[in-house]
Amino acid sequence: MIFPQDRVVYEHLNTSFTQLDAMLTELKAELFCGYVRLPARDYDGLVLLDAGRVPNAIEDAKGRRRTGAKAVDGILAKSRERDGMISVFQLSEGMTQLMADLADS
């Protein structure tokens, strides 16, 4: 997946020591706009945040794509495994909403 990377907030945090659930809770509290990305071998997950809410998520696993709440669940499960890296990118509100809308198309 190719997404814009306006401003890097965190980059290449290893999933073996990063708790994505806690990170998302903090980003929601901060009313964050942007996305959290979790690439791994044969896997790519992305959770979009728009002013602290999650309008959409995308999960590509071995050629299978899911969006929405099921994708968030899959990304959280994958974040508990050792082979991934978590990065967080800040975007404008408009860009974040556009990305959320495009995820379903």
Biopython code that builds the backbone (N, CA, C, O; Angstrom):
import numpy as np
from Bio.PDB.StructureBuilder import StructureBuilder

atoms = [
    (1, "MET", "N", (0.839, -1.180, 0.000)),
    (1, "MET", "CA", (0.000, 0.000, 0.000)),
    (1, "MET", "C", (0.885, 1.244, 0.000)),
    (1, "MET", "O", (1.906, 1.301, 0.685)),
    (2, "ILE", "N", (0.478, 2.219, -0.769)),
    (2, "ILE", "CA", (1.219, 3.478, -0.821)),
    (2, "ILE", "C", (0.326, 4.580, -0.269)),
    (2, "ILE", "O", (-0.765, 4.828, -0.783)),
    (3, "PHE", "N", (0.803, 5.237, 0.787)),
    (3, "PHE", "CA", (0.069, 6.325, 1.423)),
    (3, "PHE", "C", (1.018, 7.493, 1.639)),
    (3, "PHE", "O", (2.225, 7.296, 1.783)),
    (4, "PRO", "N", (0.479, 8.712, 1.662)),
    (4, "PRO", "CA", (1.333, 9.884, 1.903)),
    (4, "PRO", "C", (1.926, 9.845, 3.308)),
    (4, "PRO", "O", (1.341, 9.272, 4.226)),
    (5, "GLN", "N", (3.082, 10.456, 3.459)),
    (5, "GLN", "CA", (3.769, 10.480, 4.748)),
    (5, "GLN", "C", (4.142, 11.924, 5.084)),
    (5, "GLN", "O", (5.316, 12.291, 5.049)),
    (6, "ASP", "N", (3.135, 12.740, 5.410)),
    (6, "ASP", "CA", (3.378, 14.155, 5.679)),
    (6, "ASP", "C", (4.413, 14.371, 6.778)),
    (6, "ASP", "O", (5.428, 15.032, 6.556)),
    (7, "ARG", "N", (4.163, 13.821, 7.953)),
    (7, "ARG", "CA", (5.079, 14.020, 9.075)),
    (7, "ARG", "C", (5.223, 12.710, 9.848)),
    (7, "ARG", "O", (4.231, 12.125, 10.283)),
    (8, "VAL", "N", (6.442, 12.264, 10.011)),
    (8, "VAL", "CA", (6.707, 11.039, 10.766)),
    (8, "VAL", "C", (6.626, 11.364, 12.259)),
    (8, "VAL", "O", (7.297, 12.280, 12.734)),
    (9, "VAL", "N", (5.814, 10.623, 12.986)),
    (9, "VAL", "CA", (5.703, 10.778, 14.431)),
    (9, "VAL", "C", (6.566, 9.712, 15.112)),
    (9, "VAL", "O", (7.368, 10.026, 15.991)),
    (10, "TYR", "N", (6.399, 8.462, 14.707)),
    (10, "TYR", "CA", (7.223, 7.329, 15.157)),
    (10, "TYR", "C", (7.513, 6.481, 13.940)),
    (10, "TYR", "O", (6.693, 6.390, 13.026)),
    (11, "GLU", "N", (8.680, 5.857, 13.928)),
    (11, "GLU", "CA", (9.012, 5.040, 12.763)),
    (11, "GLU", "C", (9.794, 3.803, 13.182)),
    (11, "GLU", "O", (10.719, 3.874, 13.991)),
    (12, "HIS", "N", (9.400, 2.666, 12.612)),
    (12, "HIS", "CA", (10.091, 1.379, 12.778)),
    (12, "HIS", "C", (10.175, 0.918, 14.231)),
    (12, "HIS", "O", (11.236, 0.488, 14.684)),
    (13, "LEU", "N", (9.064, 1.005, 14.965)),
    (13, "LEU", "CA", (9.017, 0.481, 16.323)),
    (13, "LEU", "C", (8.708, -1.009, 16.240)),
    (13, "LEU", "O", (7.687, -1.394, 15.669)),
    (14, "ASN", "N", (9.552, -1.831, 16.786)),
    (14, "ASN", "CA", (9.406, -3.275, 16.703)),
    (14, "ASN", "C", (8.190, -3.739, 17.501)),
    (14, "ASN", "O", (7.971, -3.296, 18.628)),
    (15, "THR", "N", (7.400, -4.637, 16.905)),
    (15, "THR", "CA", (6.198, -5.123, 17.582)),
    (15, "THR", "C", (6.517, -5.970, 18.810)),
    (15, "THR", "O", (5.639, -6.200, 19.642)),
    (16, "SER", "N", (7.744, -6.431, 18.935)),
    (16, "SER", "CA", (8.078, -7.250, 20.104)),
    (16, "SER", "C", (8.100, -6.422, 21.390)),
    (16, "SER", "O", (8.023, -6.989, 22.481)),
    (17, "PHE", "N", (8.204, -5.093, 21.287)),
    (17, "PHE", "CA", (8.187, -4.268, 22.496)),
    (17, "PHE", "C", (7.234, -3.075, 22.418)),
    (17, "PHE", "O", (7.296, -2.184, 23.265)),
    (18, "THR", "N", (6.364, -3.044, 21.427)),
    (18, "THR", "CA", (5.417, -1.934, 21.272)),
    (18, "THR", "C", (3.995, -2.460, 21.438)),
    (18, "THR", "O", (3.619, -3.442, 20.799)),
    (19, "GLN", "N", (3.220, -1.827, 22.273)),
    (19, "GLN", "CA", (1.822, -2.220, 22.487)),
    (19, "GLN", "C", (0.925, -1.317, 21.646)),
    (19, "GLN", "O", (0.660, -0.170, 22.007)),
    (20, "LEU", "N", (0.467, -1.850, 20.529)),
    (20, "LEU", "CA", (-0.349, -1.058, 19.616)),
    (20, "LEU", "C", (-1.663, -0.625, 20.261)),
    (20, "LEU", "O", (-2.124, 0.490, 20.018)),
    (21, "ASP", "N", (-2.272, -1.481, 21.074)),
    (21, "ASP", "CA", (-3.539, -1.105, 21.733)),
    (21, "ASP", "C", (-3.353, 0.174, 22.550)),
    (21, "ASP", "O", (-4.165, 1.096, 22.459)),
    (22, "ALA", "N", (-2.289, 0.228, 23.343)),
    (22, "ALA", "CA", (-2.015, 1.401, 24.185)),
    (22, "ALA", "C", (-1.687, 2.624, 23.327)),
    (22, "ALA", "O", (-2.097, 3.740, 23.644)),
    (23, "MET", "N", (-0.949, 2.405, 22.247)),
    (23, "MET", "CA", (-0.606, 3.508, 21.355)),
    (23, "MET", "C", (-1.871, 4.114, 20.737)),
    (23, "MET", "O", (-2.012, 5.336, 20.689)),
    (24, "LEU", "N", (-2.788, 3.268, 20.266)),
    (24, "LEU", "CA", (-4.031, 3.765, 19.667)),
    (24, "LEU", "C", (-4.874, 4.517, 20.692)),
    (24, "LEU", "O", (-5.488, 5.533, 20.367)),
    (25, "THR", "N", (-4.904, 4.024, 21.922)),
    (25, "THR", "CA", (-5.645, 4.722, 22.980)),
    (25, "THR", "C", (-5.091, 6.123, 23.190)),
    (25, "THR", "O", (-5.848, 7.084, 23.326)),
    (26, "GLU", "N", (-3.771, 6.236, 23.216)),
    (26, "GLU", "CA", (-3.129, 7.544, 23.401)),
    (26, "GLU", "C", (-3.384, 8.469, 22.204)),
    (26, "GLU", "O", (-3.680, 9.650, 22.386)),
    (27, "LEU", "N", (-3.273, 7.941, 20.998)),
    (27, "LEU", "CA", (-3.512, 8.750, 19.804)),
    (27, "LEU", "C", (-4.959, 9.236, 19.748)),
    (27, "LEU", "O", (-5.220, 10.366, 19.334)),
    (28, "LYS", "N", (-5.894, 8.392, 20.161)),
    (28, "LYS", "CA", (-7.298, 8.802, 20.208)),
    (28, "LYS", "C", (-7.486, 9.937, 21.206)),
    (28, "LYS", "O", (-8.193, 10.902, 20.919)),
    (29, "ALA", "N", (-6.859, 9.830, 22.376)),
    (29, "ALA", "CA", (-6.970, 10.870, 23.407)),
    (29, "ALA", "C", (-6.388, 12.194, 22.936)),
    (29, "ALA", "O", (-6.862, 13.259, 23.329)),
    (30, "GLU", "N", (-5.358, 12.129, 22.092)),
    (30, "GLU", "CA", (-4.719, 13.336, 21.555)),
    (30, "GLU", "C", (-5.465, 13.899, 20.349)),
    (30, "GLU", "O", (-5.042, 14.908, 19.784)),
    (31, "LEU", "N", (-6.573, 13.262, 19.941)),
    (31, "LEU", "CA", (-7.344, 13.656, 18.758)),
    (31, "LEU", "C", (-6.455, 13.669, 17.505)),
    (31, "LEU", "O", (-6.529, 14.585, 16.685)),
    (32, "PHE", "N", (-5.637, 12.663, 17.380)),
    (32, "PHE", "CA", (-4.652, 12.536, 16.307)),
    (32, "PHE", "C", (-5.308, 12.366, 14.945)),
    (32, "PHE", "O", (-6.344, 11.712, 14.821)),
    (33, "CYS", "N", (-4.696, 12.960, 13.924)),
    (33, "CYS", "CA", (-5.099, 12.776, 12.528)),
    (33, "CYS", "C", (-3.926, 12.181, 11.767)),
    (33, "CYS", "O", (-2.835, 12.752, 11.750)),
    (34, "GLY", "N", (-4.147, 11.049, 11.149)),
    (34, "GLY", "CA", (-3.098, 10.385, 10.381)),
    (34, "GLY", "C", (-3.335, 8.888, 10.384)),
    (34, "GLY", "O", (-4.478, 8.432, 10.366)),
    (35, "TYR", "N", (-2.250, 8.120, 10.408)),
    (35, "TYR", "CA", (-2.415, 6.674, 10.399)),
    (35, "TYR", "C", (-1.259, 5.971, 11.085)),
    (35, "TYR", "O", (-0.157, 6.501, 11.227)),
    (36, "VAL", "N", (-1.566, 4.752, 11.503)),
    (36, "VAL", "CA", (-0.587, 3.838, 12.073)),
    (36, "VAL", "C", (-0.441, 2.703, 11.072)),
    (36, "VAL", "O", (-1.432, 2.110, 10.647)),
    (37, "ARG", "N", (0.789, 2.405, 10.701)),
    (37, "ARG", "CA", (1.037, 1.351, 9.708)),
    (37, "ARG", "C", (1.841, 0.224, 10.333)),
    (37, "ARG", "O", (2.780, 0.458, 11.095)),
    (38, "LEU", "N", (1.461, -0.998, 10.001)),
    (38, "LEU", "CA", (2.140, -2.191, 10.484)),
    (38, "LEU", "C", (2.453, -3.109, 9.307)),
    (38, "LEU", "O", (1.631, -3.955, 8.952)),
    (39, "PRO", "N", (3.631, -2.956, 8.695)),
    (39, "PRO", "CA", (4.034, -3.909, 7.657)),
    (39, "PRO", "C", (4.798, -5.077, 8.285)),
    (39, "PRO", "O", (5.507, -4.909, 9.276)),
    (40, "ALA", "N", (4.642, -6.240, 7.701)),
    (40, "ALA", "CA", (5.377, -7.438, 8.110)),
    (40, "ALA", "C", (5.506, -8.312, 6.867)),
    (40, "ALA", "O", (5.082, -7.924, 5.778)),
    (41, "ARG", "N", (6.080, -9.465, 7.033)),
    (41, "ARG", "CA", (6.253, -10.365, 5.885)),
    (41, "ARG", "C", (4.887, -10.809, 5.369)),
    (41, "ARG", "O", (4.077, -11.343, 6.127)),
    (42, "ASP", "N", (4.632, -10.586, 4.069)),
    (42, "ASP", "CA", (3.360, -10.925, 3.421)),
    (42, "ASP", "C", (2.158, -10.278, 4.118)),
    (42, "ASP", "O", (1.068, -10.850, 4.143)),
    (43, "TYR", "N", (2.363, -9.093, 4.679)),
    (43, "TYR", "CA", (1.302, -8.450, 5.454)),
    (43, "TYR", "C", (1.490, -6.938, 5.442)),
    (43, "TYR", "O", (2.615, -6.439, 5.458)),
    (44, "ASP", "N", (0.364, -6.212, 5.415)),
    (44, "ASP", "CA", (0.399, -4.762, 5.581)),
    (44, "ASP", "C", (-0.913, -4.337, 6.227)),
    (44, "ASP", "O", (-1.993, -4.645, 5.724)),
    (45, "GLY", "N", (-0.809, -3.638, 7.330)),
    (45, "GLY", "CA", (-1.989, -3.160, 8.032)),
    (45, "GLY", "C", (-1.895, -1.667, 8.269)),
    (45, "GLY", "O", (-0.810, -1.133, 8.497)),
    (46, "LEU", "N", (-3.030, -0.995, 8.215)),
    (46, "LEU", "CA", (-3.044, 0.453, 8.361)),
    (46, "LEU", "C", (-4.328, 0.865, 9.076)),
    (46, "LEU", "O", (-5.425, 0.519, 8.638)),
    (47, "VAL", "N", (-4.191, 1.606, 10.178)),
    (47, "VAL", "CA", (-5.337, 2.125, 10.924)),
    (47, "VAL", "C", (-5.343, 3.635, 10.758)),
    (47, "VAL", "O", (-4.383, 4.307, 11.134)),
    (48, "LEU", "N", (-6.410, 4.166, 10.203)),
    (48, "LEU", "CA", (-6.556, 5.611, 10.013)),
    (48, "LEU", "C", (-7.235, 6.220, 11.235)),
    (48, "LEU", "O", (-8.173, 5.648, 11.791)),
    (49, "LEU", "N", (-6.750, 7.378, 11.640)),
    (49, "LEU", "CA", (-7.352, 8.113, 12.756)),
    (49, "LEU", "C", (-7.668, 9.527, 12.292)),
    (49, "LEU", "O", (-6.817, 10.213, 11.725)),
    (50, "ASP", "N", (-8.898, 9.953, 12.538)),
    (50, "ASP", "CA", (-9.340, 11.296, 12.156)),
    (50, "ASP", "C", (-9.885, 11.984, 13.399)),
    (50, "ASP", "O", (-10.989, 11.677, 13.851)),
    (51, "ALA", "N", (-9.119, 12.909, 13.949)),
    (51, "ALA", "CA", (-9.482, 13.624, 15.182)),
    (51, "ALA", "C", (-9.814, 12.643, 16.307)),
    (51, "ALA", "O", (-10.757, 12.847, 17.072)),
    (52, "GLY", "N", (-9.019, 11.577, 16.390)),
    (52, "GLY", "CA", (-9.150, 10.623, 17.473)),
    (52, "GLY", "C", (-10.087, 9.457, 17.224)),
    (52, "GLY", "O", (-10.102, 8.508, 18.009)),
    (53, "ARG", "N", (-10.854, 9.500, 16.176)),
    (53, "ARG", "CA", (-11.725, 8.359, 15.892)),
    (53, "ARG", "C", (-11.140, 7.551, 14.732)),
    (53, "ARG", "O", (-10.355, 8.071, 13.939)),
    (54, "VAL", "N", (-11.521, 6.297, 14.642)),
    (54, "VAL", "CA", (-11.014, 5.413, 13.595)),
    (54, "VAL", "C", (-12.080, 5.296, 12.507)),
    (54, "VAL", "O", (-13.023, 4.518, 12.649)),
    (55, "PRO", "N", (-11.937, 6.069, 11.413)),
    (55, "PRO", "CA", (-12.942, 6.001, 10.349)),
    (55, "PRO", "C", (-12.795, 4.760, 9.465)),
    (55, "PRO", "O", (-13.753, 4.335, 8.818)),
    (56, "ASN", "N", (-11.583, 4.181, 9.441)),
    (56, "ASN", "CA", (-11.382, 3.000, 8.606)),
    (56, "ASN", "C", (-10.018, 2.390, 8.907)),
    (56, "ASN", "O", (-9.154, 3.013, 9.523)),
    (57, "ALA", "N", (-9.856, 1.161, 8.456)),
    (57, "ALA", "CA", (-8.581, 0.451, 8.543)),
    (57, "ALA", "C", (-8.499, -0.473, 7.342)),
    (57, "ALA", "O", (-9.516, -0.871, 6.775)),
    (58, "ILE", "N", (-7.279, -0.807, 6.965)),
    (58, "ILE", "CA", (-7.050, -1.685, 5.818)),
    (58, "ILE", "C", (-6.055, -2.754, 6.236)),
    (58, "ILE", "O", (-5.036, -2.464, 6.863)),
    (59, "GLU", "N", (-6.365, -3.990, 5.882)),
    (59, "GLU", "CA", (-5.457, -5.092, 6.173)),
    (59, "GLU", "C", (-5.284, -5.921, 4.907)),
    (59, "GLU", "O", (-6.261, -6.433, 4.360)),
    (60, "ASP", "N", (-4.046, -6.054, 4.441)),
    (60, "ASP", "CA", (-3.700, -6.918, 3.314)),
    (60, "ASP", "C", (-2.842, -8.046, 3.849)),
    (60, "ASP", "O", (-1.721, -7.825, 4.306)),
    (61, "ALA", "N", (-3.373, -9.256, 3.788)),
    (61, "ALA", "CA", (-2.632, -10.414, 4.278)),
    (61, "ALA", "C", (-2.658, -11.502, 3.219)),
    (61, "ALA", "O", (-3.700, -12.092, 2.935)),
    (62, "LYS", "N", (-1.497, -11.755, 2.643)),
    (62, "LYS", "CA", (-1.350, -12.801, 1.627)),
    (62, "LYS", "C", (-2.390, -12.675, 0.519)),
    (62, "LYS", "O", (-3.026, -13.656, 0.134)),
    (63, "GLY", "N", (-2.555, -11.443, 0.007)),
    (63, "GLY", "CA", (-3.455, -11.206, -1.108)),
    (63, "GLY", "C", (-4.918, -11.054, -0.727)),
    (63, "GLY", "O", (-5.761, -10.853, -1.601)),
    (64, "ARG", "N", (-5.236, -11.145, 0.543)),
    (64, "ARG", "CA", (-6.614, -10.995, 1.017)),
    (64, "ARG", "C", (-6.739, -9.632, 1.689)),
    (64, "ARG", "O", (-5.922, -9.275, 2.538)),
    (65, "ARG", "N", (-7.751, -8.881, 1.312)),
    (65, "ARG", "CA", (-7.909, -7.517, 1.842)),
    (65, "ARG", "C", (-9.191, -7.411, 2.663)),
    (65, "ARG", "O", (-10.255, -7.873, 2.253)),
    (66, "ARG", "N", (-9.057, -6.786, 3.844)),
    (66, "ARG", "CA", (-10.211, -6.481, 4.697)),
    (66, "ARG", "C", (-10.147, -5.018, 5.080)),
    (66, "ARG", "O", (-9.069, -4.429, 5.153)),
    (67, "THR", "N", (-11.311, -4.437, 5.324)),
    (67, "THR", "CA", (-11.379, -3.055, 5.791)),
    (67, "THR", "C", (-12.309, -2.994, 6.999)),
    (67, "THR", "O", (-13.001, -3.962, 7.314)),
    (68, "GLY", "N", (-12.314, -1.842, 7.668)),
    (68, "GLY", "CA", (-13.234, -1.624, 8.776)),
    (68, "GLY", "C", (-12.807, -2.283, 10.070)),
    (68, "GLY", "O", (-11.620, -2.493, 10.322)),
    (69, "ALA", "N", (-13.811, -2.609, 10.896)),
    (69, "ALA", "CA", (-13.554, -3.152, 12.239)),
    (69, "ALA", "C", (-12.824, -4.488, 12.201)),
    (69, "ALA", "O", (-11.978, -4.747, 13.056)),
    (70, "LYS", "N", (-13.133, -5.338, 11.230)),
    (70, "LYS", "CA", (-12.441, -6.631, 11.123)),
    (70, "LYS", "C", (-10.955, -6.425, 10.832)),
    (70, "LYS", "O", (-10.110, -7.177, 11.318)),
    (71, "ALA", "N", (-10.647, -5.411, 10.042)),
    (71, "ALA", "CA", (-9.243, -5.095, 9.759)),
    (71, "ALA", "C", (-8.533, -4.613, 11.019)),
    (71, "ALA", "O", (-7.390, -4.995, 11.266)),
    (72, "VAL", "N", (-9.195, -3.779, 11.819)),
    (72, "VAL", "CA", (-8.604, -3.306, 13.078)),
    (72, "VAL", "C", (-8.296, -4.496, 13.980)),
    (72, "VAL", "O", (-7.213, -4.569, 14.561)),
    (73, "ASP", "N", (-9.240, -5.429, 14.102)),
    (73, "ASP", "CA", (-9.019, -6.617, 14.928)),
    (73, "ASP", "C", (-7.822, -7.421, 14.436)),
    (73, "ASP", "O", (-7.005, -7.883, 15.233)),
    (74, "GLY", "N", (-7.722, -7.586, 13.123)),
    (74, "GLY", "CA", (-6.600, -8.327, 12.541)),
    (74, "GLY", "C", (-5.268, -7.633, 12.758)),
    (74, "GLY", "O", (-4.262, -8.288, 13.030)),
    (75, "ILE", "N", (-5.254, -6.309, 12.637)),
    (75, "ILE", "CA", (-4.025, -5.529, 12.832)),
    (75, "ILE", "C", (-3.584, -5.615, 14.294)),
    (75, "ILE", "O", (-2.396, -5.769, 14.577)),
    (76, "LEU", "N", (-4.526, -5.516, 15.211)),
    (76, "LEU", "CA", (-4.183, -5.631, 16.632)),
    (76, "LEU", "C", (-3.617, -7.019, 16.938)),
    (76, "LEU", "O", (-2.662, -7.146, 17.705)),
    (77, "ALA", "N", (-4.197, -8.043, 16.345)),
    (77, "ALA", "CA", (-3.678, -9.401, 16.552)),
    (77, "ALA", "C", (-2.269, -9.532, 15.981)),
    (77, "ALA", "O", (-1.391, -10.120, 16.613)),
    (78, "LYS", "N", (-2.057, -8.994, 14.805)),
    (78, "LYS", "CA", (-0.731, -9.064, 14.168)),
    (78, "LYS", "C", (0.299, -8.288, 14.983)),
    (78, "LYS", "O", (1.470, -8.667, 15.019)),
    (79, "SER", "N", (-0.120, -7.214, 15.633)),
    (79, "SER", "CA", (0.821, -6.393, 16.405)),
    (79, "SER", "C", (1.375, -7.131, 17.621)),
    (79, "SER", "O", (2.370, -6.704, 18.206)),
    (80, "ARG", "N", (0.742, -8.224, 18.000)),
    (80, "ARG", "CA", (1.221, -9.016, 19.138)),
    (80, "ARG", "C", (2.259, -10.052, 18.718)),
    (80, "ARG", "O", (2.818, -10.757, 19.558)),
    (81, "GLU", "N", (2.515, -10.141, 17.405)),
    (81, "GLU", "CA", (3.532, -11.052, 16.890)),
    (81, "GLU", "C", (4.863, -10.313, 16.788)),
    (81, "GLU", "O", (4.901, -9.087, 16.900)),
    (82, "ARG", "N", (5.941, -11.039, 16.578)),
    (82, "ARG", "CA", (7.283, -10.471, 16.634)),
    (82, "ARG", "C", (7.805, -9.895, 15.317)),
    (82, "ARG", "O", (8.787, -9.154, 15.353)),
    (83, "ASP", "N", (7.235, -10.176, 14.204)),
    (83, "ASP", "CA", (7.892, -9.864, 12.923)),
    (83, "ASP", "C", (7.503, -8.538, 12.286)),
    (83, "ASP", "O", (7.770, -8.344, 11.100)),
    (84, "GLY", "N", (6.883, -7.612, 13.020)),
    (84, "GLY", "CA", (6.414, -6.379, 12.397)),
    (84, "GLY", "C", (7.087, -5.133, 12.928)),
    (84, "GLY", "O", (7.777, -5.157, 13.947)),
    (85, "MET", "N", (6.867, -4.046, 12.213)),
    (85, "MET", "CA", (7.358, -2.730, 12.603)),
    (85, "MET", "C", (6.188, -1.758, 12.542)),
    (85, "MET", "O", (5.422, -1.757, 11.579)),
    (86, "ILE", "N", (6.056, -0.942, 13.561)),
    (86, "ILE", "CA", (4.960, 0.021, 13.632)),
    (86, "ILE", "C", (5.505, 1.423, 13.362)),
    (86, "ILE", "O", (6.513, 1.837, 13.935)),
    (87, "SER", "N", (4.817, 2.141, 12.478)),
    (87, "SER", "CA", (5.160, 3.534, 12.192)),
    (87, "SER", "C", (3.885, 4.366, 12.270)),
    (87, "SER", "O", (2.795, 3.880, 11.966)),
    (88, "VAL", "N", (4.030, 5.624, 12.680)),
    (88, "VAL", "CA", (2.897, 6.532, 12.811)),
    (88, "VAL", "C", (3.190, 7.781, 11.989)),
    (88, "VAL", "O", (4.260, 8.378, 12.107)),
    (89, "PHE", "N", (2.231, 8.169, 11.156)),
    (89, "PHE", "CA", (2.384, 9.332, 10.285)),
    (89, "PHE", "C", (1.208, 10.284, 10.489)),
    (89, "PHE", "O", (0.050, 9.865, 10.486)),
    (90, "GLN", "N", (1.510, 11.544, 10.662)),
    (90, "GLN", "CA", (0.472, 12.566, 10.836)),
    (90, "GLN", "C", (0.091, 13.125, 9.474)),
    (90, "GLN", "O", (0.948, 13.378, 8.628)),
    (91, "LEU", "N", (-1.218, 13.315, 9.274)),
    (91, "LEU", "CA", (-1.761, 13.909, 8.052)),
    (91, "LEU", "C", (-2.755, 15.002, 8.432)),
    (91, "LEU", "O", (-3.180, 15.098, 9.583)),
    (92, "SER", "N", (-3.111, 15.809, 7.465)),
    (92, "SER", "CA", (-4.164, 16.796, 7.698)),
    (92, "SER", "C", (-5.507, 16.069, 7.827)),
    (92, "SER", "O", (-5.647, 14.930, 7.381)),
    (93, "GLU", "N", (-6.486, 16.733, 8.437)),
    (93, "GLU", "CA", (-7.805, 16.123, 8.592)),
    (93, "GLU", "C", (-8.423, 15.773, 7.238)),
    (93, "GLU", "O", (-9.006, 14.701, 7.071)),
    (94, "GLY", "N", (-8.291, 16.676, 6.286)),
    (94, "GLY", "CA", (-8.859, 16.431, 4.964)),
    (94, "GLY", "C", (-8.233, 15.237, 4.273)),
    (94, "GLY", "O", (-8.935, 14.422, 3.674)),
    (95, "MET", "N", (-6.916, 15.130, 4.355)),
    (95, "MET", "CA", (-6.213, 14.010, 3.734)),
    (95, "MET", "C", (-6.579, 12.693, 4.424)),
    (95, "MET", "O", (-6.740, 11.664, 3.768)),
    (96, "THR", "N", (-6.707, 12.736, 5.737)),
    (96, "THR", "CA", (-7.068, 11.525, 6.478)),
    (96, "THR", "C", (-8.449, 11.044, 6.074)),
    (96, "THR", "O", (-8.651, 9.847, 5.869)),
    (97, "GLN", "N", (-9.393, 11.947, 5.958)),
    (97, "GLN", "CA", (-10.747, 11.566, 5.571)),
    (97, "GLN", "C", (-10.779, 11.035, 4.137)),
    (97, "GLN", "O", (-11.488, 10.074, 3.842)),
    (98, "LEU", "N", (-10.019, 11.656, 3.263)),
    (98, "LEU", "CA", (-9.930, 11.175, 1.875)),
    (98, "LEU", "C", (-9.389, 9.750, 1.843)),
    (98, "LEU", "O", (-9.919, 8.902, 1.124)),
    (99, "MET", "N", (-8.341, 9.482, 2.613)),
    (99, "MET", "CA", (-7.749, 8.142, 2.653)),
    (99, "MET", "C", (-8.758, 7.129, 3.196)),
    (99, "MET", "O", (-8.847, 6.009, 2.692)),
    (100, "ALA", "N", (-9.515, 7.521, 4.220)),
    (100, "ALA", "CA", (-10.524, 6.624, 4.802)),
    (100, "ALA", "C", (-11.590, 6.286, 3.782)),
    (100, "ALA", "O", (-12.028, 5.138, 3.699)),
    (101, "ASP", "N", (-12.014, 7.268, 3.005)),
    (101, "ASP", "CA", (-13.026, 7.034, 1.969)),
    (101, "ASP", "C", (-12.495, 6.162, 0.846)),
    (101, "ASP", "O", (-13.211, 5.301, 0.333)),
    (102, "LEU", "N", (-11.242, 6.378, 0.461)),
    (102, "LEU", "CA", (-10.644, 5.603, -0.628)),
    (102, "LEU", "C", (-10.387, 4.149, -0.233)),
    (102, "LEU", "O", (-10.342, 3.274, -1.098)),
    (103, "ALA", "N", (-10.221, 3.890, 1.035)),
    (103, "ALA", "CA", (-9.921, 2.535, 1.501)),
    (103, "ALA", "C", (-11.006, 1.536, 1.114)),
    (103, "ALA", "O", (-10.712, 0.362, 0.887)),
    (104, "ASP", "N", (-12.233, 1.980, 1.038)),
    (104, "ASP", "CA", (-13.335, 1.075, 0.684)),
    (104, "ASP", "C", (-13.560, 0.939, -0.814)),
    (104, "ASP", "O", (-14.332, 0.086, -1.252)),
    (105, "SER", "N", (-12.894, 1.771, -1.598)),
    (105, "SER", "CA", (-13.124, 1.703, -3.056)),
    (105, "SER", "C", (-12.150, 0.773, -3.726)),
    (105, "SER", "O", (-12.201, 0.598, -4.943)),
]
sb = StructureBuilder()
sb.init_structure("model")
sb.init_model(0)
sb.init_chain("A")
sb.init_seg("    ")
for serial, (resi, resn, name, xyz) in enumerate(atoms, 1):
    if name == "N":
        sb.init_residue(resn, " ", resi, " ")
    sb.init_atom(name, np.array(xyz, "f"), 0.0, 1.0, " ", f" {name:<3s}", serial, name[0])
structure = sb.get_structure()
